[in-house]
Amino acid sequence: MSDGDAGAPPALFCFGLGYTAGFLARALAAEGWRIAGTSRDPASCARLGAEGFDMQLFAPGRPLAAPGATLRGATHLLTSVPPGAAGDPVLAVHGADIAALTQLKWVGYLSTTGVYGDHGGAWVDESSALTPSGERGRRRVAAEAHWLDLHRSHGLPVHVFRLAGIYGPGRSALETVREGRPRRIDKPGQVFSRIHVADIVATLRASMAQPDPGAAYNVCDDDPAPPEAVIAYACALLGVAPPPLVPFDAAELTPMARSFYDDNKRVLNRRLKEELGVRLRYPSYKDGLKALLDPAASRPSG
């Protein structure tokens, strides 16, 4: 992504141009934005590059080729790369390059509501304590702090987006049922928050339109719900019988899957509505899953 003149279109650079960032990038590209980004997967780079995006490989220990020239033309920067044991890999390799980007109008860091940890089913908002339950959450808290340090120390317009469980086209409870993988785990009182990818795109675009550097936003719908209820609803939409409930203690879950049940909370999204003016297209998983039966109706828009 090379330098542009004052009349050039806005330009987005994405570290980690995957599922969520891909929806945003395609929406902006359709409006004339220039798009560049990275992926860990050579096949993904080739596929996205065929769509007119300027793609490069990026993985821990593999820096961008000519990062100064690559990043200098970006007006907006988004990162969805998760932190590892050694910290945030983007900042570890390119923190100084990013800190020098004085032309940036907006920076977004995609985090997770896992930073709040377990609150026993109580509601949390952006002012709630960050008390993550596991190592993944602790890494996210540290990564958020390091990105926000770029705002405090270098004046970069950094924003943090704490995403709930993401679903959307090709990635939802409907696919789980269709592929014969539904399970209904019964852990009384357990709820999770979710968000349709179209509403993530709407939130990011609203923030780009009215930046508030240093702000953090919970990005979730209005309807935290038990996971077994979501599977049951997907089964009903597809006209198949739901699987039987399996008590949590008796369920054969991987350590990773079991760890998600360590946190139980309801996440408030008041800030994205009141400060960004976002009106959720899918305020409940029921709205989102119904729309996903008609892929055209569920496609993210501007």
N, C-alpha and C positions, 0 to 999 in steps of 0.2 A: 504494500500500500504506500504509494509515493505521495510526496507533497502535492497539495492542490491549491488553487487560487481562491480568492474570497468568494467567487461565484460557484465554486465546485459543490456538488451535492454532499450532504452529510455522509460520514463514513463510520461504520461499526466494525470494530475488531473484537472477535470472541476467542478467548482462551477456553477451549473445550466446546467446540461447535457440535454438540450432541442433540439429544431429543428436544429439550426445552429451548435451548439457544437456537436450534435449527428452525423452529416455528417462528421465533422472533425475526431471525435473519431473512427468512423467505417473505414475511410480511413487509419488512422494510425494503427489501430488494425490489418488490413489486411496485414500490413508490419511487424508485430511482436511487435509493441509497447504494453506496458502494459497500461491499461486504468482504471481509477477510477474516480468517480464523485458523484455528489449529485443531488437530485431532491426534489421538494416539494410534489410530488405525489407518494404515495406508489405503485400504479399500474405501474407507469413509472419506478420506481426503480426495480420492479420485472421483467418487460419486458426487460430493458436494462441489468440487471444482468444476464438474461438468455443468453445474447449474449457474456458472458464472462467478462463483466465489473464489477468491484467492486463498488457497489452502496450503498449510504447511503442517508437517508432523511436529508434535511437541510431546515430550514425555520427560519425567524427572531425569536430569542429567543430559538431556538433548536440547540445547537452547535453540532458539530461532536463528535462522540464517539472517545476517545483517539486521539485528533487531531495531537499530535506530531508524533505518530506512523503512522497515516493515511497519513500525508503529507510528512514525512521525505524522502520517496523513490522517490518522484516526481522530475523529471528533468525539466518538463515544467508544467506551471499552466495557466489555462484559466478561466476567470470568465465572465458570461453573466447575472448575477443576477442584476436586476435593483435596483436603490436606492429607498428608501421610505422616508416618512416624517422625519424619524429619521436619515437619511443618508444611507450609504452603509451598508447593513446588514452583508456582509462577513467581512468587515474590523471591524465593531463594535464588532463582536463575535470572530474573528480569526485574527485580524490585527497583534497582537504580535506573534502569531504562524507563520504567513506568513513571517514577518520581520526576523524571525530567520532561514529561509530556505536558508542557504548559498550555497546549492548545485544547486539551480535553474539556468538553462541556459537561460530561457525565461519565461516571464510572459506577458499574453495578457489580456487587459480589453476591452470588447465589449461595446462601447458607441454608440452614434447616431449623425447624422448630425444635429439633432435638437438643438445641442449646439450653432449653429451659429445664430439661430433665423431668423427673416425676413430681407431680403436684397432686397425686391422689384423686384425679378427676376434676380438680378445681380449674377455674378459668385463669388464663395467663394473658398478659398483654406485653407490649414492648418495654414496659417499665419493670416487669417481673424479674426476679433474681435469675441469673444464669447459673444453674446448678446441675450440669449434665450428669447423667447416671453412668455413662461408660466412656471408654477411651475415644470413640469416634466423636462424641459430643464435646469432649474436652478439646480435641483438636480443632473443632469448628469454632469454639469460643476463642481460642488463641488466634485462629486465622482471621476471624472478624476483627479482633483487636489490631492485628497487624495491618489489615487493609485500612481501617479507620485511622491508624497512625499516619498514613499517607495524606489524609485530609488535614490532620492537626499539624503535621510537621512540614508539609509541602503545599498545602492548599488545594490538593486535588479534590474534585467533587465526587467523593465516594459515598455510595449508598449501599446498605445491606438489606437483603431480602430473605427473610426466614420462611422457607417454603415448607408447607405440609406435604403429605403424601401425594405425589403427582400422578395423575391419570389423564388419558386422552386417547386420540385415535391410535389403535394398535397396541395400547397399553392400559388395560382396565380389567375389572372383574369379568366383563363379558368374554375377553380372551381366555381368562382363567377357566371359565365354565366351558367354553367351546372346545378347549384343548383337553378337557377331561381332568383338570387339576384342581377342582374346587375343594376346599376344606373349610369347615366351620368350627373354629376353635372357641370353646366356651370358657371365658374368664369373666365371671360376673363383675359388672361395673366398668369394664375396660372400654375405652373409646379412643378413636384416632380421628385426627382432622385430615382433610383432603383438599385438593385444589385441582381443577381442570386446567390443562395447559393453556387453553384460550384465555382464561382469566389471569394466568401469570403474564402472558403476553400483554394483555390490556394494562396490567399494573406497571410493568416495565415501561411501556410506552407513555403512560400517564406521568411517571416519574421523569422520564426524559423531557417531557413537555414543561414540567415545572420542578426543576431540580431543587433539592433541599440538602446540600452536602452535610454528611454526618448522620443523616437519618437512618433508622432501621424500621422495616415494615414486616409485620406478619402477613403472609400471603396464604390464605386458607378460605374455605367456604364458611357458610353459616351453620353447618349441620354436622358437628362431630358425632360420630356414630360407632357402634360396635362393629368390628370387622365381619362377624357372622351375619349381621343384618344386611351388609352390602352384598355378600355372596348370595344370600337368600333372594334379594331383590333382583340381582342379575339373572338368577335361575328363573324367577317368575317372568321376567321380560323375554327370556328365550324359551319359555314353556317347558322347562325340565324340572324334575323334582330336586329340591335342595338336598345336599348330603346331610347325614345326621350330625348332630352336635357332638364334638369330642371334648371332654374336659381338658383344660389346659395342662393339668399335671400329668395326664395320660397321653398327651399328644407327642408324637415323634417329630420334634422340630430340630433343625440345625441350631447350633449355638447362635449364629447370626439371627435367624428368625426368632428365636426365643428372646434375644436381647431387645427386640422392638417392644415386647410386652413389659419391659422394665419401666417404661414411661407411660403414665396415664394422666392426661390433661385435656382441657378444652381450650382452644386457642382463639382469642378475640382478634377480629380483623377491622376494628373500628377505625384505626388510623388510615388504612388505605382508602376507606370510604370517605372519611371526613376531610383528610388532608389532600388526597389525590383525586377525589371525586369519582372513584371507580364504582361502577354499578356492575355487580357480578352477573355474568351471563348464566352461570350455573351455580346458584346459591346452595344447592343440595346435591349430594351424589345421585339422588333420584333424577334430578333434572339432567345431570351430565350423562348418566347411563342411558336414559331414554333418547337423548339426542345422538348418542353414539350408535344407535341402531340405524340412523340415517347419517352416514359419514359427511355428506355435504352440509348438513345442518350443524355439525359439531366442529367444522373447520375454523381455526382462529382467524379473526378478522382484525381490522385496524383499530 
